[in-house]
């Protein structure tokens, strides 16, 4: 009985530790540990990294983090002027980088037929690719039953199939070179239900299915997969978000709120996750992070809790409008 009591106490302490630390951290416990004791982002020096969606938001700030670390970068998005500005700032971050070390490659990810040509150009430019960061995507605000099927298709084309298409080219290259890393910018909505974001939630769930399968298939081939799951992050994502109607944008500026993780901080933590080749990481302030841990540790309790808290509260958590003690 004493042994069972000890095991029970240790189990309880194990779960309590996660709940307690989620109240003071802005990321999962392993990522927080690696930020202090793991490999620094500077260990990525010299790596060739391709970032999609690099013209703004998390992708833009990740470019600065990796430039400072000494990575060679390919920056892709549709907006050329913004990409050129990101390149300029990357070169300012690290004076040791030359103009040839940061390549601006405009790319419409929805044009899947252009992916192979783009990939070959990257290899021709740098001779290899070490890390592909699939960051491009859009969020959503819509009532589930009113969403047009065309919106579902558009969301999956951008948030899922474009990443899968480019990643398959990268994986074939990695199998030839003997190693490589795929980084997917997902969301906590990739494993938690998201209110008024049904298609977005479905697309992020799909990413986890695709890329966790990739990890299982090639874990012994030196191909690493890192799935990054941010919660509320301070970017202007709402302006471009899908709605329930095809071709429509939400068009609302995202509110500035201290309870959201900054894009700079999110990018820094992404850099740590990439350097340490972590499989899945969560980045969020305590209110959202606690729900994530509760969902994983106590799924039945969390189901009851979410029903009790109600839709309005969950919407506030998603939009970081719940008062935060951190």
Order of alpha helices (4+ residues) and beta strands (2+ residues): alpha-alpha-beta-alpha-beta-alpha-beta-alpha-beta-alpha-alpha-beta-alpha-beta-beta-beta-alpha-beta-alpha-alpha
